[in-house]
Amino acid sequence: MKRLLFSAALLTFVCLSTSRSFAEEKFESIFNGKDLTGWVVPELKSAFVVANGVLQVRSNADKKGADLWTEKEYENFVIELDFKFIGGTIDSGVFLRGTDQIQIGISGSLKRDMTCSPYIPQKKGYPVEAEGIQELLKHDDWNHMRIEVRGMEYICWLNGKKVLTYHSDTGTPKGPIGLQLHGKVEMAIDFKDLKVAEL
């Protein structure tokens, strides 16, 4: 009985702590749904187009890659966003502070979906793989992603479920947030409701 009471008390504490942590986050939109104010637009402007409140990321006929970066740099933060697969071989992701990346879609090297897994350039690959993605990922509807960055720890949620915790030993302490259009593939992906809370 004591063990059951202790377990219940512990669960309550964890839930309250998590709820309190989420409640204290003050989000600010980093995409106004009208234009790319606050972002550094790449030379390949056609790759990132705003229409009807949505950021449309599209490859061109030459299949050139491009990255879209926030003007502002961040240290510890939470980013939440919605994404939707539109067509082609989706190979995109969210850059965290300019270097490490959380994948969205197909890995070009592994040839399979690695959504929510960290791609670490210095390690030239994926050191760990997010869990339960195939059961959670919607291929014909909007998906909600949450990434928490505290120091070198990255925690990722997909559609409300935690799927990844990773500690990076190569990340940078401060930098911009980025969105990727991978080169050498034909792809189309949409983003909306991008917001950040600094911690």
C-alpha positions as YAML, in Angstrom:
chain: A
units: angstrom
residues:
- id: 1
  name: MET
  ca: [0.00, 0.00, 0.00]
- id: 2
  name: LYS
  ca: [2.81, 2.39, 0.91]
- id: 3
  name: ARG
  ca: [4.49, 1.62, -2.39]
- id: 4
  name: LEU
  ca: [1.29, 2.42, -4.28]
- id: 5
  name: LEU
  ca: [0.86, 5.70, -2.41]
- id: 6
  name: PHE
  ca: [4.49, 6.64, -3.09]
- id: 7
  name: SER
  ca: [4.12, 5.84, -6.79]
- id: 8
  name: ALA
  ca: [0.95, 7.92, -7.02]
- id: 9
  name: ALA
  ca: [2.61, 10.84, -5.23]
- id: 10
  name: LEU
  ca: [5.65, 10.63, -7.50]
- id: 11
  name: LEU
  ca: [3.50, 10.57, -10.63]
- id: 12
  name: THR
  ca: [1.53, 13.59, -9.39]
- id: 13
  name: PHE
  ca: [4.77, 15.48, -8.70]
- id: 14
  name: VAL
  ca: [6.14, 14.73, -12.15]
- id: 15
  name: CYS
  ca: [2.91, 15.76, -13.87]
- id: 16
  name: LEU
  ca: [2.64, 18.98, -11.86]
- id: 17
  name: SER
  ca: [6.30, 19.81, -12.51]
- id: 18
  name: THR
  ca: [5.90, 19.22, -16.24]
- id: 19
  name: SER
  ca: [2.68, 21.23, -16.39]
- id: 20
  name: ARG
  ca: [4.27, 24.06, -14.44]
- id: 21
  name: SER
  ca: [7.31, 24.05, -16.75]
- id: 22
  name: PHE
  ca: [5.10, 24.21, -19.87]
- id: 23
  name: ALA
  ca: [2.88, 26.89, -18.32]
- id: 24
  name: GLU
  ca: [5.86, 29.17, -17.65]
- id: 25
  name: GLU
  ca: [6.93, 29.15, -21.30]
- id: 26
  name: LYS
  ca: [6.18, 32.42, -23.06]
- id: 27
  name: PHE
  ca: [6.00, 31.78, -26.78]
- id: 28
  name: GLU
  ca: [6.56, 34.37, -29.47]
- id: 29
  name: SER
  ca: [5.72, 33.77, -33.11]
- id: 30
  name: ILE
  ca: [8.71, 33.66, -35.45]
- id: 31
  name: PHE
  ca: [6.57, 33.41, -38.60]
- id: 32
  name: ASN
  ca: [3.85, 36.01, -39.14]
- id: 33
  name: GLY
  ca: [2.08, 34.07, -41.92]
- id: 34
  name: LYS
  ca: [2.37, 37.03, -44.31]
- id: 35
  name: ASP
  ca: [6.03, 37.31, -45.27]
- id: 36
  name: LEU
  ca: [9.54, 36.33, -44.15]
- id: 37
  name: THR
  ca: [10.12, 39.22, -41.76]
- id: 38
  name: GLY
  ca: [12.66, 38.08, -39.15]
- id: 39
  name: TRP
  ca: [14.28, 35.55, -41.46]
- id: 40
  name: VAL
  ca: [17.39, 35.68, -43.64]
- id: 41
  name: VAL
  ca: [16.09, 34.83, -47.11]
- id: 42
  name: PRO
  ca: [18.50, 32.72, -49.18]
- id: 43
  name: GLU
  ca: [19.58, 33.53, -52.71]
- id: 44
  name: LEU
  ca: [17.17, 30.87, -53.94]
- id: 45
  name: LYS
  ca: [14.09, 32.90, -52.97]
- id: 46
  name: SER
  ca: [11.66, 30.61, -54.76]
- id: 47
  name: ALA
  ca: [12.45, 27.84, -52.26]
- id: 48
  name: PHE
  ca: [10.51, 29.55, -49.46]
- id: 49
  name: VAL
  ca: [7.16, 31.14, -50.36]
- id: 50
  name: VAL
  ca: [4.44, 32.40, -48.01]
- id: 51
  name: ALA
  ca: [0.82, 31.81, -49.04]
- id: 52
  name: ASN
  ca: [-2.39, 31.75, -46.97]
- id: 53
  name: GLY
  ca: [-0.53, 31.73, -43.66]
- id: 54
  name: VAL
  ca: [1.68, 28.82, -44.69]
- id: 55
  name: LEU
  ca: [5.41, 28.68, -45.41]
- id: 56
  name: GLN
  ca: [5.74, 26.59, -48.55]
- id: 57
  name: VAL
  ca: [9.14, 24.97, -49.08]
- id: 58
  name: ARG
  ca: [9.65, 23.75, -52.63]
- id: 59
  name: SER
  ca: [12.55, 22.43, -54.70]
- id: 60
  name: ASN
  ca: [13.08, 23.88, -58.17]
- id: 61
  name: ALA
  ca: [13.83, 22.18, -61.47]
- id: 62
  name: ASP
  ca: [17.56, 22.19, -60.69]
- id: 63
  name: LYS
  ca: [16.93, 20.56, -57.29]
- id: 64
  name: LYS
  ca: [19.19, 23.04, -55.54]
- id: 65
  name: GLY
  ca: [19.21, 23.08, -51.74]
- id: 66
  name: ALA
  ca: [18.65, 26.12, -49.54]
- id: 67
  name: ASP
  ca: [18.34, 27.00, -45.85]
- id: 68
  name: LEU
  ca: [16.17, 29.63, -44.21]
- id: 69
  name: TRP
  ca: [17.60, 31.13, -40.98]
- id: 70
  name: THR
  ca: [16.17, 33.32, -38.25]
- id: 71
  name: GLU
  ca: [17.84, 36.70, -37.92]
- id: 72
  name: LYS
  ca: [17.87, 36.23, -34.17]
- id: 73
  name: GLU
  ca: [20.18, 33.81, -32.36]
- id: 74
  name: TYR
  ca: [19.02, 31.63, -29.48]
- id: 75
  name: GLU
  ca: [20.61, 29.85, -26.52]
- id: 76
  name: ASN
  ca: [18.12, 27.76, -24.51]
- id: 77
  name: PHE
  ca: [14.67, 27.59, -26.07]
- id: 78
  name: VAL
  ca: [11.61, 25.60, -27.06]
- id: 79
  name: ILE
  ca: [10.38, 25.69, -30.65]
- id: 80
  name: GLU
  ca: [6.97, 24.42, -31.70]
- id: 81
  name: LEU
  ca: [5.75, 24.16, -35.28]
- id: 82
  name: ASP
  ca: [3.39, 22.31, -37.56]
- id: 83
  name: PHE
  ca: [4.55, 20.61, -40.76]
- id: 84
  name: LYS
  ca: [2.82, 18.75, -43.55]
- id: 85
  name: PHE
  ca: [4.25, 16.51, -46.26]
- id: 86
  name: ILE
  ca: [3.07, 17.72, -49.67]
- id: 87
  name: GLY
  ca: [4.97, 15.62, -52.18]
- id: 88
  name: GLY
  ca: [8.20, 14.14, -53.46]
- id: 89
  name: THR
  ca: [11.01, 12.78, -51.32]
- id: 90
  name: ILE
  ca: [10.81, 14.93, -48.19]
- id: 91
  name: ASP
  ca: [14.27, 15.63, -46.76]
- id: 92
  name: SER
  ca: [14.04, 18.61, -44.45]
- id: 93
  name: GLY
  ca: [14.65, 19.51, -40.84]
- id: 94
  name: VAL
  ca: [15.06, 22.10, -38.11]
- id: 95
  name: PHE
  ca: [18.55, 23.43, -37.41]
- id: 96
  name: LEU
  ca: [19.28, 24.07, -33.74]
- id: 97
  name: ARG
  ca: [21.63, 27.00, -33.12]
- id: 98
  name: GLY
  ca: [23.20, 26.76, -36.55]
- id: 99
  name: THR
  ca: [24.69, 23.26, -36.53]
- id: 100
  name: ASP
  ca: [22.87, 20.20, -35.18]
- id: 101
  name: GLN
  ca: [19.58, 19.34, -36.83]
- id: 102
  name: ILE
  ca: [16.34, 17.50, -36.07]
- id: 103
  name: GLN
  ca: [15.36, 15.61, -39.21]
- id: 104
  name: ILE
  ca: [11.99, 15.78, -40.93]
- id: 105
  name: GLY
  ca: [11.41, 13.13, -43.57]
- id: 106
  name: ILE
  ca: [13.68, 10.76, -45.47]
- id: 107
  name: SER
  ca: [17.39, 10.56, -44.68]
- id: 108
  name: GLY
  ca: [19.39, 10.79, -47.89]
- id: 109
  name: SER
  ca: [22.09, 8.52, -46.49]
- id: 110
  name: LEU
  ca: [19.86, 5.91, -44.81]
- id: 111
  name: LYS
  ca: [17.07, 6.02, -47.41]
- id: 112
  name: ARG
  ca: [14.32, 5.84, -44.78]
- id: 113
  name: ASP
  ca: [12.23, 8.17, -42.65]
- id: 114
  name: MET
  ca: [14.21, 9.59, -39.70]
- id: 115
  name: THR
  ca: [11.76, 12.27, -38.57]
- id: 116
  name: CYS
  ca: [12.60, 13.66, -35.10]
- id: 117
  name: SER
  ca: [16.05, 12.04, -35.07]
- id: 118
  name: PRO
  ca: [19.13, 14.27, -34.61]
- id: 119
  name: TYR
  ca: [21.46, 14.68, -37.57]
- id: 120
  name: ILE
  ca: [24.91, 15.67, -36.30]
- id: 121
  name: PRO
  ca: [27.18, 16.99, -39.09]
- id: 122
  name: GLN
  ca: [30.39, 16.48, -37.10]
- id: 123
  name: LYS
  ca: [29.49, 12.82, -36.63]
- id: 124
  name: LYS
  ca: [28.29, 12.61, -40.23]
- id: 125
  name: GLY
  ca: [25.09, 10.86, -39.34]
- id: 126
  name: TYR
  ca: [22.40, 9.98, -36.83]
- id: 127
  name: PRO
  ca: [23.80, 8.91, -33.43]
- id: 128
  name: VAL
  ca: [20.35, 7.82, -32.16]
- id: 129
  name: GLU
  ca: [16.90, 7.29, -33.66]
- id: 130
  name: ALA
  ca: [13.63, 8.72, -32.39]
- id: 131
  name: GLU
  ca: [11.14, 6.14, -31.12]
- id: 132
  name: GLY
  ca: [7.63, 5.31, -32.33]
- id: 133
  name: ILE
  ca: [7.67, 7.66, -35.30]
- id: 134
  name: GLN
  ca: [5.89, 5.40, -37.79]
- id: 135
  name: GLU
  ca: [2.88, 5.09, -35.47]
- id: 136
  name: LEU
  ca: [2.70, 8.84, -34.84]
- id: 137
  name: LEU
  ca: [3.61, 10.44, -38.16]
- id: 138
  name: LYS
  ca: [0.77, 11.64, -40.39]
- id: 139
  name: HIS
  ca: [1.65, 11.58, -44.06]
- id: 140
  name: ASP
  ca: [-1.49, 13.34, -45.31]
- id: 141
  name: ASP
  ca: [-2.21, 15.82, -42.51]
- id: 142
  name: TRP
  ca: [-0.51, 18.36, -40.25]
- id: 143
  name: ASN
  ca: [1.99, 17.12, -37.66]
- id: 144
  name: HIS
  ca: [2.96, 19.03, -34.53]
- id: 145
  name: MET
  ca: [6.62, 19.07, -33.47]
- id: 146
  name: ARG
  ca: [8.07, 20.40, -30.23]
- id: 147
  name: ILE
  ca: [11.83, 20.63, -29.66]
- id: 148
  name: GLU
  ca: [13.28, 21.64, -26.31]
- id: 149
  name: VAL
  ca: [16.92, 22.78, -26.26]
- id: 150
  name: ARG
  ca: [18.59, 23.15, -22.85]
- id: 151
  name: GLY
  ca: [22.35, 23.34, -22.96]
- id: 152
  name: MET
  ca: [23.40, 20.43, -25.14]
- id: 153
  name: GLU
  ca: [20.28, 18.36, -24.42]
- id: 154
  name: TYR
  ca: [17.61, 18.06, -27.11]
- id: 155
  name: ILE
  ca: [14.15, 16.67, -26.35]
- id: 156
  name: CYS
  ca: [11.65, 16.19, -29.15]
- id: 157
  name: TRP
  ca: [7.92, 15.52, -29.16]
- id: 158
  name: LEU
  ca: [5.83, 14.49, -32.17]
- id: 159
  name: ASN
  ca: [2.06, 14.97, -32.06]
- id: 160
  name: GLY
  ca: [2.10, 15.21, -28.28]
- id: 161
  name: LYS
  ca: [4.38, 12.27, -27.50]
- id: 162
  name: LYS
  ca: [8.02, 12.45, -26.42]
- id: 163
  name: VAL
  ca: [10.09, 10.51, -28.95]
- id: 164
  name: LEU
  ca: [13.69, 11.63, -28.38]
- id: 165
  name: THR
  ca: [16.17, 12.72, -25.72]
- id: 166
  name: TYR
  ca: [19.72, 13.33, -26.95]
- id: 167
  name: HIS
  ca: [22.80, 14.95, -25.45]
- id: 168
  name: SER
  ca: [25.08, 16.53, -28.06]
- id: 169
  name: ASP
  ca: [28.82, 16.91, -27.55]
- id: 170
  name: THR
  ca: [29.27, 18.92, -30.76]
- id: 171
  name: GLY
  ca: [26.52, 21.55, -30.62]
- id: 172
  name: THR
  ca: [27.11, 25.28, -30.32]
- id: 173
  name: PRO
  ca: [25.85, 27.28, -27.29]
- id: 174
  name: LYS
  ca: [24.14, 29.97, -29.36]
- id: 175
  name: GLY
  ca: [22.96, 30.42, -32.92]
- id: 176
  name: PRO
  ca: [20.01, 30.86, -35.28]
- id: 177
  name: ILE
  ca: [17.18, 28.43, -35.95]
- id: 178
  name: GLY
  ca: [16.94, 27.15, -39.50]
- id: 179
  name: LEU
  ca: [14.67, 25.27, -41.88]
- id: 180
  name: GLN
  ca: [16.14, 23.09, -44.61]
- id: 181
  name: LEU
  ca: [15.35, 22.38, -48.23]
- id: 182
  name: HIS
  ca: [17.72, 19.53, -49.08]
- id: 183
  name: GLY
  ca: [19.35, 19.58, -52.48]
- id: 184
  name: LYS
  ca: [19.34, 16.83, -55.12]
- id: 185
  name: VAL
  ca: [15.77, 15.76, -54.35]
- id: 186
  name: GLU
  ca: [12.35, 16.84, -55.58]
- id: 187
  name: MET
  ca: [10.29, 17.73, -52.53]
- id: 188
  name: ALA
  ca: [7.50, 19.90, -51.15]
- id: 189
  name: ILE
  ca: [6.73, 20.49, -47.47]
- id: 190
  name: ASP
  ca: [4.64, 23.11, -45.66]
- id: 191
  name: PHE
  ca: [5.19, 24.77, -42.26]
- id: 192
  name: LYS
  ca: [2.94, 26.94, -40.13]
- id: 193
  name: ASP
  ca: [2.51, 28.24, -36.57]
- id: 194
  name: LEU
  ca: [6.23, 28.48, -35.82]
- id: 195
  name: LYS
  ca: [6.83, 29.89, -32.34]
- id: 196
  name: VAL
  ca: [9.69, 30.01, -29.85]
- id: 197
  name: ALA
  ca: [9.91, 30.37, -26.07]
- id: 198
  name: GLU
  ca: [13.30, 31.35, -24.68]
- id: 199
  name: LEU
  ca: [14.25, 29.55, -21.47]
...
